[in-house]
């Protein structure tokens, strides 16, 4: 939300404050080296990403006459009762895994003191993941949420699906209808649960402001049916303020002055960030989620590797 006015940050450079479509398209080549296999904080997380062939899928194809050797758990009792003959359900193998990428573009993401805006970093991370999924032959879908609305894109195949998602990332102000409703993280995850189908690989890229008990409940429910990866995006100044001095921050509408000589205020500031980070790490460990930290000064390709 606020941007530090300092000579070390070139705030006039458009690439630092917004991601262009060309920049996101150019990520296709470096994304080819990403395998989308993530290690959870806690060992034993099931559903590892091995290949584009995921075993027997969950999509029902047809009911046919029961044959010796069929799994009795697959018997279709409704058809059996209706016809008087034992029928079994046949499932179609699902070869394309849905990859759903949720991207935070709320006002607090439009902030940086070093590197790029958090919103730019989030867009690049999302672009890399979308291209990597396309290279693996998976379906790409996503969710982009601002401070007052949210857009979902149904997972689809091919390069066109990636381009549609990337275009939404750079044009969210046009594609999302503005409303007076505040889009909290809780509301976003409630919508995400409705759109991410079971068996999906779900990425949530955010600074996770507003995480609360209800958010944790939604994440727990989502993790029961999907493989979830949390990507925590932050600016170095959010984790630790400079030791001494008075610093002015502005979003060109209002100013905030922080005096870091106030040791109690400095301590409280850093504690607030550390508590959010620890809350995320502990939640990821508890639910068996993969967790990635990424600073605005980091190379997103290296962090995903």
C-alpha positions as CSV (number, residue, x, y, z in Angstrom):
1,X,0.0,0.0,0.0
2,X,2.8,2.4,0.9
3,X,5.9,2.9,-1.1
4,X,9.1,4.3,0.4
5,X,10.5,7.4,-1.3
6,X,14.2,6.6,-1.6
7,X,16.8,7.0,-4.3
8,X,17.6,3.3,-4.2
9,X,14.2,2.4,-5.6
10,X,13.4,3.5,-9.1
11,X,9.7,4.2,-8.7
12,X,9.3,5.5,-12.2
13,X,10.1,2.2,-13.8
14,X,6.9,0.6,-14.9
15,X,8.4,-2.9,-14.6
16,X,9.0,-2.5,-10.9
17,X,5.4,-1.5,-10.1
18,X,3.4,-3.5,-12.7
19,X,4.0,-6.7,-14.7
20,X,3.6,-6.4,-18.4
21,X,2.0,-9.1,-20.5
22,X,5.3,-9.5,-22.5
23,X,7.2,-10.0,-19.2
24,X,4.9,-12.8,-18.1
25,X,4.9,-14.4,-21.6
26,X,8.8,-14.4,-21.6
27,X,8.7,-16.6,-18.4
28,X,7.7,-19.6,-20.6
29,X,11.4,-20.6,-21.1
30,X,12.6,-20.4,-17.5
31,X,9.4,-22.2,-16.4
32,X,10.3,-25.3,-18.4
33,X,12.8,-26.2,-15.7
34,X,10.2,-26.3,-12.9
35,X,8.7,-29.7,-12.1
36,X,5.9,-28.6,-9.7
37,X,6.9,-31.2,-7.1
38,X,6.9,-29.5,-3.7
39,X,8.0,-30.8,-0.4
40,X,5.7,-30.1,2.5
41,X,7.1,-28.8,5.8
42,X,5.8,-32.0,7.4
43,X,6.9,-35.3,5.9
44,X,4.3,-37.8,4.8
45,X,2.2,-35.5,2.7
46,X,0.4,-37.7,0.2
47,X,-0.3,-36.8,-3.4
48,X,3.2,-36.1,-4.6
49,X,3.5,-34.8,-8.2
50,X,5.2,-37.5,-10.1
51,X,4.0,-37.3,-13.7
52,X,1.1,-36.1,-15.8
53,X,-0.5,-39.6,-15.3
54,X,-2.3,-39.5,-12.0
55,X,-3.7,-43.1,-11.8
56,X,-7.4,-43.7,-11.8
57,X,-9.2,-40.4,-12.0
58,X,-12.3,-39.4,-10.2
59,X,-14.5,-38.8,-13.3
60,X,-17.3,-41.3,-13.8
61,X,-17.6,-42.6,-17.4
62,X,-20.3,-45.3,-17.5
63,X,-22.0,-48.2,-15.8
64,X,-21.6,-51.7,-17.3
65,X,-22.5,-55.2,-16.4
66,X,-20.5,-56.6,-13.5
67,X,-17.6,-58.9,-14.5
68,X,-15.7,-61.4,-12.3
69,X,-12.7,-59.6,-10.8
70,X,-14.4,-56.2,-10.6
71,X,-14.0,-54.3,-7.4
72,X,-17.2,-54.8,-5.4
73,X,-16.8,-51.2,-4.0
74,X,-17.4,-49.9,-7.5
75,X,-20.9,-51.6,-7.9
76,X,-23.5,-49.1,-9.0
77,X,-26.3,-50.0,-6.7
78,X,-28.9,-47.6,-8.3
79,X,-28.5,-49.1,-11.7
80,X,-28.4,-52.6,-10.2
81,X,-31.7,-52.1,-8.4
82,X,-33.3,-50.5,-11.5
83,X,-32.3,-53.2,-14.0
84,X,-32.1,-56.3,-11.7
85,X,-28.6,-57.0,-13.0
86,X,-25.4,-56.2,-11.1
87,X,-23.6,-53.2,-12.7
88,X,-20.3,-51.6,-11.8
89,X,-19.1,-48.1,-12.3
90,X,-16.3,-47.4,-14.8
91,X,-14.0,-44.4,-14.2
92,X,-12.1,-42.5,-16.9
93,X,-8.4,-42.1,-16.1
94,X,-7.6,-38.4,-15.6
95,X,-4.4,-37.6,-17.4
96,X,-4.5,-33.8,-16.9
97,X,-4.3,-32.5,-13.4
98,X,-6.1,-29.2,-12.7
99,X,-3.6,-26.5,-11.4
100,X,-5.4,-23.6,-9.7
101,X,-3.4,-20.5,-8.9
102,X,-4.8,-17.9,-6.5
103,X,-3.1,-14.5,-6.7
104,X,-3.5,-11.7,-4.1
105,X,-3.7,-8.3,-5.8
106,X,-5.1,-6.3,-2.8
107,X,-3.8,-2.8,-2.1
108,X,-1.2,-4.0,0.4
109,X,0.4,-6.0,-2.4
110,X,1.3,-2.8,-4.2
111,X,4.2,-2.0,-2.0
112,X,8.0,-2.2,-2.2
113,X,11.1,-0.6,-0.8
114,X,13.5,-2.9,-2.7
115,X,13.2,-5.1,-5.7
116,X,9.7,-5.1,-7.2
117,X,6.3,-4.5,-5.9
118,X,4.8,-7.5,-4.1
119,X,2.1,-7.6,-6.7
120,X,4.7,-7.8,-9.5
121,X,6.5,-10.6,-7.7
122,X,3.2,-12.5,-7.2
123,X,2.3,-12.1,-10.9
124,X,5.7,-13.5,-11.9
125,X,5.4,-16.4,-9.6
126,X,1.9,-17.1,-11.0
127,X,3.2,-16.8,-14.5
128,X,6.0,-19.3,-13.9
129,X,3.7,-21.8,-12.3
130,X,1.1,-21.5,-15.1
131,X,3.8,-22.1,-17.8
132,X,5.3,-25.0,-15.9
133,X,1.8,-26.6,-15.6
134,X,1.3,-26.1,-19.3
135,X,4.7,-27.8,-20.0
136,X,3.5,-30.8,-17.9
137,X,0.3,-31.0,-19.9
138,X,-1.9,-30.0,-17.0
139,X,-5.0,-27.7,-17.1
140,X,-4.5,-24.2,-15.9
141,X,-7.0,-22.1,-14.0
142,X,-6.8,-19.4,-11.4
143,X,-8.2,-16.8,-9.1
144,X,-7.3,-13.2,-8.9
145,X,-8.6,-11.0,-6.0
146,X,-8.4,-7.3,-5.4
147,X,-9.5,-5.3,-2.4
148,X,-13.2,-5.4,-3.5
149,X,-13.7,-8.3,-5.9
150,X,-12.5,-11.6,-7.2
151,X,-12.2,-13.4,-10.6
152,X,-12.1,-17.1,-11.1
153,X,-10.9,-18.8,-14.4
154,X,-11.9,-22.4,-14.9
155,X,-8.9,-24.8,-15.6
156,X,-8.4,-25.4,-19.3
157,X,-5.8,-27.0,-21.5
158,X,-3.1,-25.5,-23.6
159,X,-1.2,-22.3,-24.2
160,X,-4.4,-20.3,-24.7
161,X,-5.4,-21.0,-21.1
162,X,-2.1,-19.7,-19.9
163,X,-2.4,-16.6,-22.0
164,X,-5.9,-16.0,-20.7
165,X,-4.7,-16.3,-17.2
166,X,-1.7,-14.0,-17.8
167,X,-3.9,-11.4,-19.4
168,X,-6.2,-11.4,-16.4
169,X,-3.2,-10.8,-14.2
170,X,-2.2,-7.7,-16.0
171,X,-5.7,-6.4,-16.6
172,X,-7.5,-7.2,-13.4
173,X,-8.9,-3.7,-13.1
174,X,-10.7,-4.2,-16.4
175,X,-11.8,-7.8,-16.0
176,X,-13.1,-7.6,-12.4
177,X,-16.3,-5.7,-11.7
178,X,-15.7,-3.3,-8.8
179,X,-18.1,-3.6,-5.8
180,X,-18.3,-2.0,-2.4
181,X,-17.7,-5.3,-0.7
182,X,-14.3,-5.7,1.0
183,X,-12.6,-8.9,-0.3
184,X,-11.1,-10.5,2.8
185,X,-8.8,-13.5,2.8
186,X,-11.7,-15.4,4.4
187,X,-14.1,-14.6,1.6
188,X,-11.5,-15.5,-1.0
189,X,-10.8,-18.9,0.4
190,X,-14.6,-19.6,0.7
191,X,-14.8,-19.0,-3.1
192,X,-11.7,-21.0,-3.8
193,X,-13.2,-24.0,-2.1
194,X,-16.1,-23.8,-4.6
195,X,-13.9,-23.6,-7.7
196,X,-10.9,-25.9,-6.9
197,X,-12.1,-29.4,-7.7
198,X,-10.8,-32.4,-5.7
199,X,-7.4,-33.6,-6.8
200,X,-6.2,-30.1,-7.9
201,X,-2.8,-28.7,-7.2
202,X,-3.6,-25.3,-5.6
203,X,-1.2,-22.4,-5.2
204,X,-2.1,-19.4,-3.0
205,X,0.3,-16.5,-3.6
206,X,-0.2,-13.7,-1.0
207,X,1.2,-11.7,1.9
208,X,-1.6,-13.4,3.9
209,X,-2.8,-10.3,5.6
210,X,-6.0,-11.0,7.5
211,X,-5.3,-14.6,8.2
212,X,-7.6,-15.8,11.1
213,X,-9.1,-18.9,12.5
214,X,-11.7,-19.1,9.8
215,X,-9.0,-18.9,7.1
216,X,-7.2,-21.8,8.8
217,X,-10.5,-23.9,8.8
218,X,-10.9,-23.2,5.1
219,X,-7.3,-24.2,4.4
220,X,-7.7,-27.4,6.4
221,X,-10.8,-28.3,4.3
222,X,-9.1,-27.5,1.1
223,X,-6.1,-29.6,2.0
224,X,-8.3,-32.7,2.5
225,X,-9.0,-32.9,-1.2
226,X,-6.2,-30.9,-2.9
227,X,-2.5,-30.5,-2.7
228,X,-2.0,-27.0,-1.4
229,X,1.1,-24.8,-1.7
230,X,1.3,-21.5,0.2
231,X,3.7,-18.9,-1.2
232,X,4.3,-16.0,1.2
233,X,5.3,-12.8,-0.5
234,X,6.9,-10.0,1.5
235,X,9.1,-6.9,1.3
236,X,12.3,-6.9,3.5
237,X,11.2,-3.7,5.3
238,X,8.1,-5.6,6.5
239,X,10.3,-8.1,8.3
240,X,12.6,-5.5,9.9
241,X,12.8,-1.8,10.0
242,X,16.1,0.1,9.9
243,X,17.7,0.6,13.3
244,X,17.5,4.4,13.6
245,X,15.9,7.3,11.8
246,X,12.6,8.8,10.7
247,X,11.1,7.4,7.5
248,X,8.2,8.7,5.4
249,X,5.9,6.5,3.4
250,X,3.3,7.5,1.0
251,X,0.8,6.2,-1.5
252,X,0.5,9.7,-3.0
253,X,-2.7,10.2,-1.1
254,X,-1.6,10.0,2.5
255,X,1.7,9.9,4.4
256,X,2.9,7.8,7.3
257,X,6.1,8.7,9.3
258,X,7.8,6.0,11.3
259,X,10.4,6.9,14.0
260,X,12.6,3.8,14.5
261,X,14.2,5.4,17.5
262,X,11.1,4.3,19.4
263,X,12.3,0.9,20.5
264,X,8.9,-0.4,21.7
265,X,7.3,0.5,18.4
266,X,10.1,-1.1,16.5
267,X,9.7,-4.3,18.6
268,X,5.9,-4.4,18.1
269,X,6.3,-3.9,14.3
270,X,8.7,-6.8,14.0
271,X,6.7,-9.0,16.3
272,X,3.6,-8.4,14.1
273,X,5.4,-9.8,11.0
274,X,7.1,-12.6,12.9
275,X,3.7,-13.8,14.3
276,X,2.2,-13.9,10.9
277,X,5.1,-15.8,9.5
278,X,5.1,-18.3,12.4
279,X,1.4,-18.7,12.1
280,X,1.7,-19.7,8.4
281,X,4.7,-22.0,9.1
282,X,2.9,-23.8,11.9
283,X,-0.3,-24.1,9.9
284,X,1.6,-25.6,6.9
285,X,3.3,-28.1,9.2
286,X,0.1,-29.0,10.9
287,X,-1.8,-29.6,7.6
288,X,1.1,-31.0,5.6
289,X,1.2,-28.1,3.1
290,X,4.2,-26.9,1.1
291,X,5.4,-23.5,2.2
292,X,7.6,-21.1,0.3
293,X,8.9,-17.7,1.4
294,X,9.7,-15.2,-1.3
295,X,11.1,-11.6,-0.8
296,X,10.6,-8.8,-3.3
297,X,14.4,-9.0,-3.8
298,X,14.4,-12.7,-4.6
299,X,14.6,-14.3,-8.0
300,X,11.2,-16.1,-8.4
301,X,12.7,-18.8,-10.6
302,X,15.3,-19.7,-8.0
303,X,12.7,-19.7,-5.2
304,X,10.4,-22.1,-7.0
305,X,13.3,-24.4,-7.7
